[in-house]
Amino acid sequence: MLRSFLQVSAAVGALAIIPITSGAMAGVDTSSYRELDTFMEVYNTVKANYVEKVDDKTLVKGAIEGMLAALDPHSSYADGLDFDNLKIQTEGNYGGLGLTVTQQDGAVKVIAPNDDGPAARAGIKAGDYITHLDGKFIVGGSLDEAITQMRGKPGTKIALTIVRPGADKPLQFTLTREIITQKSVKADVKDGIGVIRISTFTAHTGGDTALAIQEIEKKLGHKPLGYILDLRNNGGGLLTEAIGVSDVFLNHGEIVSQRGREKTDIERYYAESVFPGDLAKGLPVIVLTDAGTASASEIVAGALQDHHRALVLGVRSFGKGSVQTILPMGPHAALRLTTARYFTPSGHSVQEGGIKPDIAVPQLSDPDYKSRPELREADLRRHLINMEKVDDSVLESDDTPDPRFTATADELKKKGITDFQLNYAVQTLARLGKAPAASAAK
């Protein structure tokens, strides 16, 4: 279930691409061979006695998937369509709707709509469940089949039936497929403040972030009051690009360390390895996070928070502190294996607990923000346990009302505020920049 989510999501992990080494069979001892004998006995018994004929490929693939599913939610095997999905995460374009989805209890669940995609423009939201495609009931079916049906030739239409938690009845959408381009960085200016939205970490995200700073300065004709780095609903991606984005805002110091099975297996990454100096020239920075801010996004938020280079504003992040390595398995298959944990510069692991914001701000402009369930790493079956003790209070929601945040979505809409967290960040950054409070960000 979660295997498929990881293979179709916007690279919901810090990835590294390395070749298979000759040490792949290291550690196979006598006891391992005894277990393999048991496996072969079961394999041959199934093949000989199952009620229908079953081919070797089906049995082998099922065995591989079962083995990896026994490890953690993020290790997986990709071939065929799954392998194509894996390539799309980091470099590809495709014809489709712009949705990141998973399967939960047999239903296709929306993790996040891609920025500016057909699904986002139509109003489909994270947490929605897709029950029908072109009138056909898909609950209980294969996630791959649903994804294949949603993809297709640009310009063609498809009808979706959506069940939204809290809604009185199913919602109907008819969407037109488009070429979905993995454009991960978008620059904007709001009231003299540069806003850099990063939706995923693909092959050129670090360089595109540096270009976004130049674009913002060009739009303004001068330096902005500061920068807002929007990492909400960013499921992660390439580790190298998370390092690059962090390096854009840092002069020096460690960005992240990754630690493998052995205590001595530690690799550290530092600022100025990609870009010289702080390209933002010391201007104040706010990082926006939410429950969809995961993995590579948490590396950036944690690095800037630990170095006191940025304030983190929003809600607690997803809490994925593991690194997946992509190991090629032939020309059209790959093994995605959890090989390390990562730690922020202060030595903090975000596994389970996530990044706690410096300023906790709910998304009041979303009328469903209180009722919509939030999925985090700690909710996933067989998730890695944090090597540190995670304070239970961090994992619990705080329902204590904050007198600053009592406005309803309708009240905010009348004021022209359609994104409360962004609006609050703009106002906060305006104060940090010693400028008059900015007007509502829309």
C-alpha positions in Angstrom: 0.0 0.0 0.0 2.5 2.6 1.1 5.1 1.2 -1.3 3.0 2.5 -4.2 2.5 5.9 -2.5 6.3 6.3 -2.3 6.7 5.4 -5.9 4.2 7.9 -7.2 4.6 10.7 -4.8 6.8 13.8 -5.5 9.9 11.9 -4.3 8.8 11.7 -0.7 12.3 11.0 0.6 15.8 12.1 0.6 17.3 10.1 -2.3 20.8 9.1 -3.3 21.7 7.3 -6.6 24.6 4.9 -6.3 25.6 1.7 -8.1 25.4 -1.8 -6.6 28.7 -2.9 -5.2 30.3 -6.3 -5.1 29.6 -6.4 -1.4 25.8 -6.9 -1.9 26.1 -10.5 -0.8 28.3 -9.6 2.3 26.8 -11.0 5.5 25.1 -14.0 3.9 26.1 -16.7 6.4 25.1 -20.3 7.1 21.9 -19.3 8.9 20.9 -17.2 5.9 21.2 -20.2 3.6 19.0 -22.2 6.0 16.3 -19.5 5.7 16.7 -19.4 1.9 16.1 -23.2 1.9 12.8 -22.6 3.7 11.9 -19.9 1.2 12.6 -22.2 -1.7 10.5 -25.0 -0.2 7.5 -22.6 0.1 8.2 -21.2 -3.4 8.2 -24.7 -5.0 5.2 -25.8 -3.0 3.1 -22.7 -4.1 4.2 -23.2 -7.7 3.3 -26.8 -7.7 0.0 -26.8 -5.7 -1.7 -23.3 -6.0 -5.2 -23.6 -7.4 -4.2 -21.8 -10.6 -0.9 -21.8 -12.6 1.4 -19.0 -11.4 4.5 -17.8 -13.2 7.9 -17.3 -11.7 7.9 -13.6 -12.3 4.8 -13.1 -10.2 6.1 -15.2 -7.4 9.5 -13.5 -7.4 8.1 -10.0 -7.5 5.7 -10.8 -4.7 8.5 -12.2 -2.6 10.6 -9.1 -3.1 7.8 -6.8 -2.2 6.9 -8.8 0.9 10.5 -8.8 2.0 10.8 -5.0 1.7 7.4 -4.4 3.2 8.7 -6.1 6.3 11.4 -3.5 6.7 9.9 0.0 6.7 7.3 2.0 4.7 9.9 3.6 2.4 11.9 0.7 1.1 10.4 -0.6 -2.2 11.1 -2.3 -5.5 10.2 -0.6 -8.8 9.9 -2.2 -12.2 7.6 -1.5 -15.2 5.1 1.3 -14.3 6.6 1.7 -10.9 10.1 2.3 -12.4 8.6 4.9 -14.7 7.0 6.6 -11.7 10.3 6.7 -9.9 11.9 8.5 -12.9 9.1 11.0 -13.1 9.8 11.9 -9.5 13.2 13.4 -10.3 13.2 14.3 -13.9 10.2 13.4 -16.0 7.1 15.0 -17.5 3.8 13.2 -18.1 0.3 13.6 -19.3 -2.1 13.6 -16.3 -3.9 15.5 -13.6 -1.1 16.6 -11.3 -2.0 14.5 -8.2 0.2 12.8 -5.6 -1.8 9.8 -4.3 -1.6 6.8 -2.1 -3.9 3.9 -1.2 -5.5 3.7 2.2 -7.9 0.9 3.1 -8.5 0.1 -0.6 -9.3 3.7 -1.5 -7.2 6.1 -3.5 -6.3 9.0 -1.2 -5.0 12.4 -2.4 -1.7 13.3 -0.6 -1.4 16.6 -2.4 -2.4 18.2 -5.7 0.5 19.6 -7.7 0.8 23.4 -7.8 -1.0 24.8 -10.9 -2.1 21.4 -12.1 -5.7 20.6 -13.3 -6.6 18.9 -10.0 -5.4 21.9 -7.9 -7.2 24.4 -10.1 -10.4 22.4 -9.9 -10.3 22.4 -6.1 -9.3 18.9 -5.2 -7.6 18.9 -1.8 -5.2 16.8 0.2 -7.1 14.2 2.2 -9.8 13.7 -0.5 -10.6 10.1 -1.6 -11.2 9.2 -5.2 -13.9 6.5 -5.4 -14.8 6.5 -9.2 -13.0 7.3 -12.4 -15.3 7.9 -15.4 -18.1 6.4 -13.4 -16.2 3.1 -12.6 -15.9 2.2 -8.9 -12.2 1.8 -8.1 -12.2 1.2 -4.3 -10.4 -2.1 -3.7 -8.7 -2.1 -7.0 -5.0 -1.6 -7.8 -3.4 1.8 -7.2 -1.3 1.3 -10.3 -4.4 0.8 -12.4 -6.0 4.0 -11.0 -2.8 6.0 -11.8 -2.6 4.6 -15.3 -6.2 5.6 -15.9 -5.7 9.1 -14.6 -2.6 9.6 -16.8 -3.2 9.9 -20.5 -3.0 12.0 -23.6 -3.0 15.7 -22.9 -6.3 17.3 -23.9 -8.4 14.3 -23.0 -11.0 14.4 -20.2 -11.7 12.2 -17.2 -14.5 12.3 -14.6 -13.6 11.9 -10.9 -15.9 11.2 -7.9 -14.4 12.5 -4.7 -15.4 11.8 -1.1 -14.2 14.6 1.1 -14.2 14.1 4.9 -16.8 16.3 6.4 -18.7 16.9 3.2 -22.4 15.9 3.0 -22.2 14.1 -0.3 -19.6 13.1 -3.0 -18.2 15.8 -5.2 -18.0 15.5 -9.0 -15.1 16.8 -11.1 -14.4 16.6 -14.8 -10.7 17.3 -15.5 -8.7 17.8 -18.7 -5.3 16.1 -18.7 -2.3 18.3 -19.3 1.5 17.9 -19.6 2.6 17.9 -16.0 6.0 19.4 -15.7 8.1 19.0 -12.6 8.8 22.7 -12.1 9.8 22.7 -8.5 10.6 26.4 -7.8 8.3 29.4 -8.3 9.3 33.0 -7.4 6.8 35.7 -6.4 6.8 39.1 -4.7 4.3 40.2 -2.0 4.5 43.6 -0.6 8.2 44.0 -1.1 8.9 40.4 0.2 10.3 37.6 -1.9 8.3 34.4 -1.8 10.0 31.2 -3.0 7.7 28.2 -3.3 9.4 24.8 -3.6 7.0 22.0 -4.3 9.6 19.1 -4.6 13.3 18.6 -4.8 14.2 17.5 -8.4 17.4 17.6 -10.4 17.8 21.4 -10.5 16.0 22.7 -7.5 19.1 24.2 -5.8 20.1 26.2 -8.9 16.5 27.2 -9.5 16.3 28.6 -6.0 19.4 30.7 -6.6 17.8 31.9 -9.8 14.6 32.7 -7.9 16.5 35.2 -5.7 17.8 36.9 -8.8 14.3 37.0 -10.3 12.8 38.5 -7.2 15.5 41.3 -7.1 14.9 42.0 -10.8 11.1 42.3 -10.3 11.6 44.7 -7.4 14.5 46.6 -8.8 16.2 46.3 -5.4 16.6 43.8 -2.6 13.4 42.6 -0.9 12.7 43.1 2.8 13.3 39.4 3.2 12.3 35.9 1.9 9.6 33.4 2.6 10.6 29.9 1.7 7.3 28.0 1.3 7.9 24.2 1.8 4.3 23.3 2.6 3.1 20.0 1.1 6.6 19.4 -0.2 7.1 15.6 0.2 10.9 15.8 -0.4 13.2 14.5 -3.1 16.9 14.5 -3.9 19.2 14.9 -0.9 21.7 16.8 -3.1 19.1 19.4 -3.9 18.1 19.8 -0.2 21.7 20.5 0.5 21.9 23.0 -2.4 18.8 24.9 -1.2 20.1 25.1 2.3 23.5 26.3 0.9 21.7 29.2 -0.9 20.9 30.8 2.5 23.9 29.7 4.6 27.5 31.1 4.8 29.1 28.2 6.6 28.5 25.2 8.8 27.0 21.8 8.6 23.7 21.3 6.7 22.9 17.7 7.5 24.6 14.4 8.5 23.5 11.0 7.5 24.3 8.0 9.7 24.2 4.4 8.6 24.1 1.0 10.4 27.5 1.3 12.0 28.4 4.1 14.5 31.4 5.1 12.3 29.3 5.3 9.2 28.7 9.1 9.2 28.7 11.4 6.3 28.4 15.2 6.8 27.5 17.9 4.3 28.4 21.5 4.7 27.5 24.9 3.3 29.5 26.5 0.5 29.8 23.0 -1.1 27.4 24.2 -3.8 27.1 28.0 -3.6 29.6 30.6 -2.3 28.2 32.5 0.7 24.7 33.5 1.6 23.0 34.5 -1.6 20.2 36.1 0.4 22.8 38.5 1.9 21.7 38.0 5.5 18.1 39.2 4.9 15.5 37.7 7.2 14.0 34.4 6.1 10.8 32.6 7.2 10.3 28.9 6.3 6.6 27.8 6.0 5.9 24.1 7.0 2.9 21.9 7.5 2.1 18.2 7.9 3.0 17.6 4.3 6.6 19.0 4.7 8.7 15.9 4.6 12.2 14.5 4.3 14.3 16.7 2.1 12.1 19.6 3.0 12.7 18.9 6.7 16.5 18.9 6.0 16.2 22.4 4.7 13.9 23.6 7.5 16.1 22.0 10.2 19.3 23.4 8.8 18.1 26.9 8.6 16.4 26.7 12.0 19.4 25.2 13.8 21.7 27.9 12.4 19.2 30.6 13.5 19.1 31.7 9.8 15.4 31.4 9.5 12.2 31.3 11.6 10.1 28.2 11.0 6.4 29.1 10.9 3.3 26.9 10.4 2.6 23.5 11.9 4.7 20.5 12.8 6.2 18.7 9.8 5.8 15.1 8.6 8.7 13.6 10.6 10.6 11.5 8.0 14.2 11.2 9.0 15.5 8.4 6.8 17.5 8.3 3.5 16.6 6.1 0.6 19.3 4.9 -1.8 18.3 4.0 -5.4 20.1 0.8 -6.5 19.8 -0.1 -10.2 18.5 -3.6 -10.8 18.9 -3.9 -14.5 17.8 -1.5 -17.3 14.2 -1.0 -16.1 14.1 -1.8 -12.4 15.5 -0.4 -9.2 15.6 -1.1 -5.5 14.8 1.8 -3.2 16.3 0.9 0.1 16.5 2.8 3.4 20.2 3.0 4.1 20.7 5.8 6.7 19.1 8.2 9.1 19.7 11.9 8.7 20.3 14.4 11.5 20.1 18.2 11.6 23.2 20.3 12.4 22.4 20.2 16.1 22.3 16.4 16.0 18.5 16.2 16.1 16.6 13.5 14.3 13.3 14.5 12.9 12.1 10.9 12.7 8.6 10.6 14.0 8.7 14.1 15.8 9.3 16.3 12.7 10.3 19.9 12.8 8.6 21.9 15.4 7.8 25.5 14.2 9.2 28.5 16.1 5.8 30.2 15.5 2.9 27.8 15.5 0.3 29.1 13.0 -2.8 27.1 11.8 -4.1 27.5 8.3 -7.3 29.4 9.4 -8.2 30.2 5.7 -8.9 26.5 5.1 -12.4 25.9 6.4 -11.6 22.2 7.0 -8.3 22.6 8.7 -9.6 21.3 12.1 -11.5 18.3 10.7 -9.1 17.1 8.0 -7.0 14.1 9.3 -3.2 14.6 9.0 -1.0 11.7 8.1 2.5 11.7 9.5 5.5 9.4 9.7 4.5 8.2 13.2 1.2 7.0 11.8 2.8 4.7 9.2 3.1 1.0 10.0 6.7 -0.3 10.6 8.1 3.2 10.6 11.6 3.5 12.0 11.8 4.4 15.6 13.7 7.5 16.5 17.0 6.7 18.2 16.3 9.6 20.5 13.3 9.6 22.8 10.5 11.6 21.2 8.5 13.6 23.6 4.9 12.3 23.4 3.7 15.9 23.7 5.3 16.6 20.4 3.2 13.9 18.7 -0.1 15.1 20.3 -2.2 17.8 18.8 -2.6 21.0 20.8 -6.2 22.0 20.9 -5.7 24.9 23.2 -7.3 27.9 21.5 -4.8 30.7 20.7 -6.5 34.1 21.1 -4.5 35.4 18.0 -6.1 32.7 15.8 -9.8 32.8 16.1 -10.9 34.2 12.8 -13.0 31.9 10.5 -12.3 31.2 6.9 -15.3 33.3 5.9 -14.1 36.3 7.9 -10.6 36.1 6.4 -12.1 35.8 2.9 -14.0 39.0 3.4 -10.7 40.7 4.3 -9.2 39.3 1.1 -7.0 36.8 2.9 -7.0 33.4 1.1 -3.8 32.0 2.7 -3.6 32.9 6.4 -0.2 31.3 7.0 1.4 33.1 4.2 -0.3 36.4 5.2 1.0 36.0 8.8 4.5 35.2 7.5 4.4 38.4 5.3 3.3 40.5 8.3 5.9 38.9 10.5 8.7 39.4 8.0 7.7 43.0 7.4 8.2 43.6 11.2 11.5 41.8 11.1 12.6 44.0 8.1 11.6 47.1 10.2 9.0 48.0 7.6 5.3 49.0 8.0 3.1 45.9 8.4 2.4 44.5 5.0 -1.1 44.3 3.6 -2.9 41.0 3.2 -1.2 38.4 1.0 -3.6 36.8 -1.3 
